[in-house]
Amino acid sequence: MAWVVRCPVCAGESRVEPETLQQVVECPHCAAPFLANSAIPTIPPRYRSSEIGGSSRSLSAPGPGPISSPASSPVSPRLAELGVHSRAVIVPDPEHDPHTPPAAGLPVSVLLGLALLPFGIPVLWWATPFLTGQKAALSLAVPICLSFAAAALCIGVVYTIDWTATTRIKGVLMLVGLAYLAAAGLYFLKKDLLERVRAMFTDDPWHVVFSEKGRFKVRMPGLIESHTDSPLPQLNWRIDDGHRATYQTDLDDEYVYLAKAATSAAPVQGEDAWFQAVGQQLAQWGRLSEPRDVTLWANDQPGREWTIHLNNNIVRVVRVYVCEGRIYYLSVEGRHLTANDPTFVEPFFRSFEVMKVNNNP
């Protein structure tokens, strides 16, 4: 049985006979002498009769001609003076070398083809909205980076010569499967979960909140929870989506935010008379200011704003929008608030945006 040793100069592998271990041999790759140790047993070499002469034996190996046995390989006189006893032979190892016909499994060209399968992830990512109607929370740059990373790992597995062909096939297929599963998980990741993760690594109390049914998005500070109670039960609004946020400052001032999407059994005109009826219901909470016309800037839809003075110097600022027959109710309340407060009011109202109005029932 022959043994495989590694040259410390060029790191090339070669084969030596067992009696040559612990002796100085010549590397067939770089011709440097080295001590043949750290040996690994390999497949016994096969010999065949020489086509010329018929009596001498030579090692059968891939290539244009036979490779001589390591025991009979000559060494230069200079190396003989240094104590080199034999010349190592390059190891023909079709089981581990990806560039030789494999003893079992697929050739390297097929393995490289399998390693490029992750590049189908961006295509599926792009086509999924047309098939499912759901858009991804992340951009197309995520699957592109994922596909490059997975393909690089697969190519690394293909060129791992210490693994058998069967092991390389299993490794490539496993990486490809994991890449597609990871892409599917990232595609259907909830947007509010992304914002929670982002909030864990930042001190900004404001977070982008997406409604569960995709009605709207808005920035809200503090602790955020789902909230579907009707703010004006007398109007018989049916709340489709809603969020409530509670934010407490370092001075123990508490601010409460509401963002809700609703539909009404009665027709919604979005005209002065309709907004006047809404204002009459708001007046039951406290002293009501004159309404102010506002416009949902991203959708160019009409709305009204009221400032309500409650008890204990609590002020509630309310905005109501009508967009494509759906009602959107926003409010923020806190001590000594003003309608144009740049810290607690304006960032909330400015960030509100209606999404996919026509695509949701």
Contacts in CASP RR format, 6 or more apart in sequence:
PFRMAT RR
TARGET T0000
AUTHOR 0000-0000-0000
METHOD contacts of the structure
MODEL  1
MAWVVRCPVCAGESRVEPETLQQVVECPHCAAPFLANSAIPTIPPRYRSS
EIGGSSRSLSAPGPGPISSPASSPVSPRLAELGVHSRAVIVPDPEHDPHT
PPAAGLPVSVLLGLALLPFGIPVLWWATPFLTGQKAALSLAVPICLSFAA
AALCIGVVYTIDWTATTRIKGVLMLVGLAYLAAAGLYFLKKDLLERVRAM
FTDDPWHVVFSEKGRFKVRMPGLIESHTDSPLPQLNWRIDDGHRATYQTD
LDDEYVYLAKAATSAAPVQGEDAWFQAVGQQLAQWGRLSEPRDVTLWAND
QPGREWTIHLNNNIVRVVRVYVCEGRIYYLSVEGRHLTANDPTFVEPFFR
SFEVMKVNNNP
1 18 0 8 1.000
1 41 0 8 1.000
1 42 0 8 1.000
1 44 0 8 1.000
2 15 0 8 1.000
2 16 0 8 1.000
2 17 0 8 1.000
2 18 0 8 1.000
2 41 0 8 1.000
2 42 0 8 1.000
2 43 0 8 1.000
2 44 0 8 1.000
2 45 0 8 1.000
2 70 0 8 1.000
3 15 0 8 1.000
3 16 0 8 1.000
3 17 0 8 1.000
3 18 0 8 1.000
3 21 0 8 1.000
3 36 0 8 1.000
3 39 0 8 1.000
3 40 0 8 1.000
3 41 0 8 1.000
3 42 0 8 1.000
4 13 0 8 1.000
4 14 0 8 1.000
4 15 0 8 1.000
4 39 0 8 1.000
4 40 0 8 1.000
4 41 0 8 1.000
4 42 0 8 1.000
4 91 0 8 1.000
4 93 0 8 1.000
5 13 0 8 1.000
5 14 0 8 1.000
5 15 0 8 1.000
5 16 0 8 1.000
5 21 0 8 1.000
5 25 0 8 1.000
5 34 0 8 1.000
5 36 0 8 1.000
5 37 0 8 1.000
5 38 0 8 1.000
5 39 0 8 1.000
5 40 0 8 1.000
5 88 0 8 1.000
6 12 0 8 1.000
6 13 0 8 1.000
6 38 0 8 1.000
7 13 0 8 1.000
7 14 0 8 1.000
7 27 0 8 1.000
7 29 0 8 1.000
7 30 0 8 1.000
7 32 0 8 1.000
7 34 0 8 1.000
8 34 0 8 1.000
9 27 0 8 1.000
9 30 0 8 1.000
9 32 0 8 1.000
9 34 0 8 1.000
10 27 0 8 1.000
10 29 0 8 1.000
10 30 0 8 1.000
10 32 0 8 1.000
12 27 0 8 1.000
12 29 0 8 1.000
12 30 0 8 1.000
13 90 0 8 1.000
13 91 0 8 1.000
13 93 0 8 1.000
14 25 0 8 1.000
14 27 0 8 1.000
14 28 0 8 1.000
14 29 0 8 1.000
14 88 0 8 1.000
14 89 0 8 1.000
14 90 0 8 1.000
14 91 0 8 1.000
15 42 0 8 1.000
15 45 0 8 1.000
15 70 0 8 1.000
15 88 0 8 1.000
15 89 0 8 1.000
15 90 0 8 1.000
15 91 0 8 1.000
16 25 0 8 1.000
16 36 0 8 1.000
16 39 0 8 1.000
16 70 0 8 1.000
16 86 0 8 1.000
16 88 0 8 1.000
16 89 0 8 1.000
17 69 0 8 1.000
17 70 0 8 1.000
17 71 0 8 1.000
17 86 0 8 1.000
19 71 0 8 1.000
20 36 0 8 1.000
20 70 0 8 1.000
20 71 0 8 1.000
20 85 0 8 1.000
20 86 0 8 1.000
20 88 0 8 1.000
21 36 0 8 1.000
21 37 0 8 1.000
21 39 0 8 1.000
22 35 0 8 1.000
22 36 0 8 1.000
22 37 0 8 1.000
23 35 0 8 1.000
23 36 0 8 1.000
23 85 0 8 1.000
23 86 0 8 1.000
24 33 0 8 1.000
24 34 0 8 1.000
24 35 0 8 1.000
24 36 0 8 1.000
24 82 0 8 1.000
24 83 0 8 1.000
24 84 0 8 1.000
24 85 0 8 1.000
25 33 0 8 1.000
25 34 0 8 1.000
25 35 0 8 1.000
25 36 0 8 1.000
25 84 0 8 1.000
25 85 0 8 1.000
25 86 0 8 1.000
25 87 0 8 1.000
25 88 0 8 1.000
26 32 0 8 1.000
26 33 0 8 1.000
26 75 0 8 1.000
26 76 0 8 1.000
26 79 0 8 1.000
26 84 0 8 1.000
26 86 0 8 1.000
26 87 0 8 1.000
26 88 0 8 1.000
27 33 0 8 1.000
27 34 0 8 1.000
27 88 0 8 1.000
28 87 0 8 1.000
28 88 0 8 1.000
28 89 0 8 1.000
28 90 0 8 1.000
29 90 0 8 1.000
33 79 0 8 1.000
33 82 0 8 1.000
33 83 0 8 1.000
33 84 0 8 1.000
36 88 0 8 1.000
42 91 0 8 1.000
42 93 0 8 1.000
43 93 0 8 1.000
43 95 0 8 1.000
45 59 0 8 1.000
45 60 0 8 1.000
45 69 0 8 1.000
46 59 0 8 1.000
46 60 0 8 1.000
47 57 0 8 1.000
47 58 0 8 1.000
47 59 0 8 1.000
47 60 0 8 1.000
47 69 0 8 1.000
48 57 0 8 1.000
48 58 0 8 1.000
48 60 0 8 1.000
48 66 0 8 1.000
49 55 0 8 1.000
49 56 0 8 1.000
49 57 0 8 1.000
50 56 0 8 1.000
50 57 0 8 1.000
50 58 0 8 1.000
50 66 0 8 1.000
57 69 0 8 1.000
58 66 0 8 1.000
58 67 0 8 1.000
58 68 0 8 1.000
58 69 0 8 1.000
59 66 0 8 1.000
59 67 0 8 1.000
59 68 0 8 1.000
59 69 0 8 1.000
59 89 0 8 1.000
60 66 0 8 1.000
61 67 0 8 1.000
61 90 0 8 1.000
61 92 0 8 1.000
62 92 0 8 1.000
62 94 0 8 1.000
62 100 0 8 1.000
62 101 0 8 1.000
67 89 0 8 1.000
67 90 0 8 1.000
67 92 0 8 1.000
68 89 0 8 1.000
69 89 0 8 1.000
70 86 0 8 1.000
70 87 0 8 1.000
70 88 0 8 1.000
70 89 0 8 1.000
71 86 0 8 1.000
73 86 0 8 1.000
73 87 0 8 1.000
73 88 0 8 1.000
73 89 0 8 1.000
74 87 0 8 1.000
75 84 0 8 1.000
75 85 0 8 1.000
75 86 0 8 1.000
75 87 0 8 1.000
92 100 0 8 1.000
93 100 0 8 1.000
93 161 0 8 1.000
94 100 0 8 1.000
94 101 0 8 1.000
94 102 0 8 1.000
94 103 0 8 1.000
95 102 0 8 1.000
95 103 0 8 1.000
95 104 0 8 1.000
95 164 0 8 1.000
95 165 0 8 1.000
96 161 0 8 1.000
96 162 0 8 1.000
96 163 0 8 1.000
96 164 0 8 1.000
97 161 0 8 1.000
98 108 0 8 1.000
98 111 0 8 1.000
98 158 0 8 1.000
98 159 0 8 1.000
98 161 0 8 1.000
98 165 0 8 1.000
98 168 0 8 1.000
99 108 0 8 1.000
101 107 0 8 1.000
102 165 0 8 1.000
103 165 0 8 1.000
104 164 0 8 1.000
104 165 0 8 1.000
104 166 0 8 1.000
105 165 0 8 1.000
105 166 0 8 1.000
105 169 0 8 1.000
106 165 0 8 1.000
106 169 0 8 1.000
108 158 0 8 1.000
111 158 0 8 1.000
111 168 0 8 1.000
111 169 0 8 1.000
111 172 0 8 1.000
112 155 0 8 1.000
112 158 0 8 1.000
114 154 0 8 1.000
114 169 0 8 1.000
114 172 0 8 1.000
114 173 0 8 1.000
114 176 0 8 1.000
115 151 0 8 1.000
115 154 0 8 1.000
115 155 0 8 1.000
115 156 0 8 1.000
115 157 0 8 1.000
115 158 0 8 1.000
115 172 0 8 1.000
115 176 0 8 1.000
116 151 0 8 1.000
116 154 0 8 1.000
117 154 0 8 1.000
117 176 0 8 1.000
118 146 0 8 1.000
118 147 0 8 1.000
118 148 0 8 1.000
118 150 0 8 1.000
118 151 0 8 1.000
118 154 0 8 1.000
118 175 0 8 1.000
118 176 0 8 1.000
118 179 0 8 1.000
118 180 0 8 1.000
119 147 0 8 1.000
119 151 0 8 1.000
120 147 0 8 1.000
121 143 0 8 1.000
121 146 0 8 1.000
121 147 0 8 1.000
121 150 0 8 1.000
121 179 0 8 1.000
121 180 0 8 1.000
121 183 0 8 1.000
122 140 0 8 1.000
122 143 0 8 1.000
122 144 0 8 1.000
122 147 0 8 1.000
124 143 0 8 1.000
124 183 0 8 1.000
125 136 0 8 1.000
125 140 0 8 1.000
125 142 0 8 1.000
125 143 0 8 1.000
125 183 0 8 1.000
125 187 0 8 1.000
126 140 0 8 1.000
128 134 0 8 1.000
128 136 0 8 1.000
128 187 0 8 1.000
129 135 0 8 1.000
129 136 0 8 1.000
133 359 0 8 1.000
134 188 0 8 1.000
136 142 0 8 1.000
136 186 0 8 1.000
136 187 0 8 1.000
136 188 0 8 1.000
136 189 0 8 1.000
137 187 0 8 1.000
137 189 0 8 1.000
137 190 0 8 1.000
137 191 0 8 1.000
137 194 0 8 1.000
138 186 0 8 1.000
138 187 0 8 1.000
138 189 0 8 1.000
138 194 0 8 1.000
142 186 0 8 1.000
143 183 0 8 1.000
143 186 0 8 1.000
143 187 0 8 1.000
146 179 0 8 1.000
146 182 0 8 1.000
146 183 0 8 1.000
146 186 0 8 1.000
147 179 0 8 1.000
150 175 0 8 1.000
150 176 0 8 1.000
150 178 0 8 1.000
150 179 0 8 1.000
153 175 0 8 1.000
154 171 0 8 1.000
154 172 0 8 1.000
154 175 0 8 1.000
154 176 0 8 1.000
157 163 0 8 1.000
157 168 0 8 1.000
157 171 0 8 1.000
157 172 0 8 1.000
157 175 0 8 1.000
158 168 0 8 1.000
158 172 0 8 1.000
160 168 0 8 1.000
191 208 0 8 1.000
191 210 0 8 1.000
191 217 0 8 1.000
192 209 0 8 1.000
192 210 0 8 1.000
192 224 0 8 1.000
195 207 0 8 1.000
195 208 0 8 1.000
195 209 0 8 1.000
195 210 0 8 1.000
196 207 0 8 1.000
198 207 0 8 1.000
199 207 0 8 1.000
205 221 0 8 1.000
205 222 0 8 1.000
205 247 0 8 1.000
206 219 0 8 1.000
206 220 0 8 1.000
206 221 0 8 1.000
206 347 0 8 1.000
207 219 0 8 1.000
207 220 0 8 1.000
207 221 0 8 1.000
207 222 0 8 1.000
207 224 0 8 1.000
208 217 0 8 1.000
208 218 0 8 1.000
208 219 0 8 1.000
208 351 0 8 1.000
209 217 0 8 1.000
209 218 0 8 1.000
209 219 0 8 1.000
209 220 0 8 1.000
209 224 0 8 1.000
209 243 0 8 1.000
209 245 0 8 1.000
209 259 0 8 1.000
210 216 0 8 1.000
210 217 0 8 1.000
210 355 0 8 1.000
211 217 0 8 1.000
211 241 0 8 1.000
211 242 0 8 1.000
211 243 0 8 1.000
211 259 0 8 1.000
211 261 0 8 1.000
211 355 0 8 1.000
212 226 0 8 1.000
212 241 0 8 1.000
212 242 0 8 1.000
213 240 0 8 1.000
213 241 0 8 1.000
213 261 0 8 1.000
213 360 0 8 1.000
214 241 0 8 1.000
214 355 0 8 1.000
214 356 0 8 1.000
214 360 0 8 1.000
215 240 0 8 1.000
215 241 0 8 1.000
215 261 0 8 1.000
215 326 0 8 1.000
215 328 0 8 1.000
215 354 0 8 1.000
215 355 0 8 1.000
215 356 0 8 1.000
215 357 0 8 1.000
215 360 0 8 1.000
216 241 0 8 1.000
216 259 0 8 1.000
216 261 0 8 1.000
216 328 0 8 1.000
216 352 0 8 1.000
216 353 0 8 1.000
216 354 0 8 1.000
216 355 0 8 1.000
217 351 0 8 1.000
217 352 0 8 1.000
217 353 0 8 1.000
217 355 0 8 1.000
218 243 0 8 1.000
218 259 0 8 1.000
218 330 0 8 1.000
218 348 0 8 1.000
218 351 0 8 1.000
218 352 0 8 1.000
218 353 0 8 1.000
219 347 0 8 1.000
219 348 0 8 1.000
219 351 0 8 1.000
220 243 0 8 1.000
220 245 0 8 1.000
220 247 0 8 1.000
220 257 0 8 1.000
220 259 0 8 1.000
220 348 0 8 1.000
221 245 0 8 1.000
221 247 0 8 1.000
221 255 0 8 1.000
221 257 0 8 1.000
221 344 0 8 1.000
222 245 0 8 1.000
222 246 0 8 1.000
222 247 0 8 1.000
222 248 0 8 1.000
223 245 0 8 1.000
223 246 0 8 1.000
223 247 0 8 1.000
224 243 0 8 1.000
224 244 0 8 1.000
224 245 0 8 1.000
225 243 0 8 1.000
225 244 0 8 1.000
225 245 0 8 1.000
226 242 0 8 1.000
226 243 0 8 1.000
226 244 0 8 1.000
227 242 0 8 1.000
227 243 0 8 1.000
227 244 0 8 1.000
227 258 0 8 1.000
227 260 0 8 1.000
228 239 0 8 1.000
228 241 0 8 1.000
228 242 0 8 1.000
228 260 0 8 1.000
229 239 0 8 1.000
230 237 0 8 1.000
230 238 0 8 1.000
230 239 0 8 1.000
230 262 0 8 1.000
231 237 0 8 1.000
231 258 0 8 1.000
231 260 0 8 1.000
231 329 0 8 1.000
231 331 0 8 1.000
232 278 0 8 1.000
232 281 0 8 1.000
232 282 0 8 1.000
232 329 0 8 1.000
234 281 0 8 1.000
235 264 0 8 1.000
235 277 0 8 1.000
235 278 0 8 1.000
235 281 0 8 1.000
236 264 0 8 1.000
236 265 0 8 1.000
236 266 0 8 1.000
237 262 0 8 1.000
237 263 0 8 1.000
237 264 0 8 1.000
237 327 0 8 1.000
237 329 0 8 1.000
238 262 0 8 1.000
238 263 0 8 1.000
238 264 0 8 1.000
238 265 0 8 1.000
239 260 0 8 1.000
239 261 0 8 1.000
239 262 0 8 1.000
240 261 0 8 1.000
240 262 0 8 1.000
240 263 0 8 1.000
240 326 0 8 1.000
241 260 0 8 1.000
241 261 0 8 1.000
242 258 0 8 1.000
242 259 0 8 1.000
242 260 0 8 1.000
242 261 0 8 1.000
243 258 0 8 1.000
243 259 0 8 1.000
243 260 0 8 1.000
244 256 0 8 1.000
244 257 0 8 1.000
244 258 0 8 1.000
245 256 0 8 1.000
245 257 0 8 1.000
246 254 0 8 1.000
246 255 0 8 1.000
246 256 0 8 1.000
246 257 0 8 1.000
247 254 0 8 1.000
247 255 0 8 1.000
247 256 0 8 1.000
247 257 0 8 1.000
247 344 0 8 1.000
248 254 0 8 1.000
248 255 0 8 1.000
249 255 0 8 1.000
253 334 0 8 1.000
253 335 0 8 1.000
254 334 0 8 1.000
254 335 0 8 1.000
255 332 0 8 1.000
255 333 0 8 1.000
255 334 0 8 1.000
255 337 0 8 1.000
255 344 0 8 1.000
256 332 0 8 1.000
256 333 0 8 1.000
256 334 0 8 1.000
257 331 0 8 1.000
257 332 0 8 1.000
257 348 0 8 1.000
258 329 0 8 1.000
258 330 0 8 1.000
258 331 0 8 1.000
258 332 0 8 1.000
259 328 0 8 1.000
259 329 0 8 1.000
259 330 0 8 1.000
259 352 0 8 1.000
260 328 0 8 1.000
260 329 0 8 1.000
260 330 0 8 1.000
261 326 0 8 1.000
261 327 0 8 1.000
261 328 0 8 1.000
261 329 0 8 1.000
262 326 0 8 1.000
262 327 0 8 1.000
262 328 0 8 1.000
262 329 0 8 1.000
263 325 0 8 1.000
263 326 0 8 1.000
263 327 0 8 1.000
264 327 0 8 1.000
268 274 0 8 1.000
268 322 0 8 1.000
268 325 0 8 1.000
268 326 0 8 1.000
268 327 0 8 1.000
269 322 0 8 1.000
270 302 0 8 1.000
270 303 0 8 1.000
270 322 0 8 1.000
274 322 0 8 1.000
275 291 0 8 1.000
275 303 0 8 1.000
275 304 0 8 1.000
275 320 0 8 1.000
278 304 0 8 1.000
278 320 0 8 1.000
279 288 0 8 1.000
279 291 0 8 1.000
279 304 0 8 1.000
279 306 0 8 1.000
282 288 0 8 1.000
282 306 0 8 1.000
282 308 0 8 1.000
282 318 0 8 1.000
283 308 0 8 1.000
285 308 0 8 1.000
285 310 0 8 1.000
285 316 0 8 1.000
286 308 0 8 1.000
286 309 0 8 1.000
286 310 0 8 1.000
287 308 0 8 1.000
287 309 0 8 1.000
288 306 0 8 1.000
288 307 0 8 1.000
288 308 0 8 1.000
289 306 0 8 1.000
289 307 0 8 1.000
289 308 0 8 1.000
289 309 0 8 1.000
289 339 0 8 1.000
291 304 0 8 1.000
291 305 0 8 1.000
291 306 0 8 1.000
292 304 0 8 1.000
292 305 0 8 1.000
292 306 0 8 1.000
292 339 0 8 1.000
293 302 0 8 1.000
293 303 0 8 1.000
293 304 0 8 1.000
293 305 0 8 1.000
294 303 0 8 1.000
294 304 0 8 1.000
294 305 0 8 1.000
294 319 0 8 1.000
294 321 0 8 1.000
294 349 0 8 1.000
295 301 0 8 1.000
295 302 0 8 1.000
295 303 0 8 1.000
296 302 0 8 1.000
296 303 0 8 1.000
296 321 0 8 1.000
296 323 0 8 1.000
296 328 0 8 1.000
296 352 0 8 1.000
296 354 0 8 1.000
297 350 0 8 1.000
298 353 0 8 1.000
298 354 0 8 1.000
299 323 0 8 1.000
299 353 0 8 1.000
299 354 0 8 1.000
299 357 0 8 1.000
301 321 0 8 1.000
301 322 0 8 1.000
301 323 0 8 1.000
301 324 0 8 1.000
301 354 0 8 1.000
302 321 0 8 1.000
302 322 0 8 1.000
303 319 0 8 1.000
303 320 0 8 1.000
303 321 0 8 1.000
303 322 0 8 1.000
304 319 0 8 1.000
304 320 0 8 1.000
305 317 0 8 1.000
305 318 0 8 1.000
305 319 0 8 1.000
305 339 0 8 1.000
306 317 0 8 1.000
306 318 0 8 1.000
307 315 0 8 1.000
307 316 0 8 1.000
307 317 0 8 1.000
307 318 0 8 1.000
307 338 0 8 1.000
307 339 0 8 1.000
308 315 0 8 1.000
308 316 0 8 1.000
308 317 0 8 1.000
308 318 0 8 1.000
309 315 0 8 1.000
310 316 0 8 1.000
310 333 0 8 1.000
312 335 0 8 1.000
313 335 0 8 1.000
313 336 0 8 1.000
314 333 0 8 1.000
314 334 0 8 1.000
314 335 0 8 1.000
315 333 0 8 1.000
315 334 0 8 1.000
315 335 0 8 1.000
315 336 0 8 1.000
315 337 0 8 1.000
315 338 0 8 1.000
316 331 0 8 1.000
316 332 0 8 1.000
316 333 0 8 1.000
316 334 0 8 1.000
316 337 0 8 1.000
317 331 0 8 1.000
317 332 0 8 1.000
317 333 0 8 1.000
317 337 0 8 1.000
317 338 0 8 1.000
317 339 0 8 1.000
317 345 0 8 1.000
318 329 0 8 1.000
318 330 0 8 1.000
318 331 0 8 1.000
319 329 0 8 1.000
319 330 0 8 1.000
319 331 0 8 1.000
319 349 0 8 1.000
320 327 0 8 1.000
320 328 0 8 1.000
320 329 0 8 1.000
320 330 0 8 1.000
321 327 0 8 1.000
321 328 0 8 1.000
321 330 0 8 1.000
321 354 0 8 1.000
322 328 0 8 1.000
323 354 0 8 1.000
323 357 0 8 1.000
324 357 0 8 1.000
324 358 0 8 1.000
326 357 0 8 1.000
328 352 0 8 1.000
328 354 0 8 1.000
330 348 0 8 1.000
330 349 0 8 1.000
330 352 0 8 1.000
332 344 0 8 1.000
332 345 0 8 1.000
332 348 0 8 1.000
332 349 0 8 1.000
334 344 0 8 1.000
337 344 0 8 1.000
337 345 0 8 1.000
338 345 0 8 1.000
339 345 0 8 1.000
340 346 0 8 1.000
END
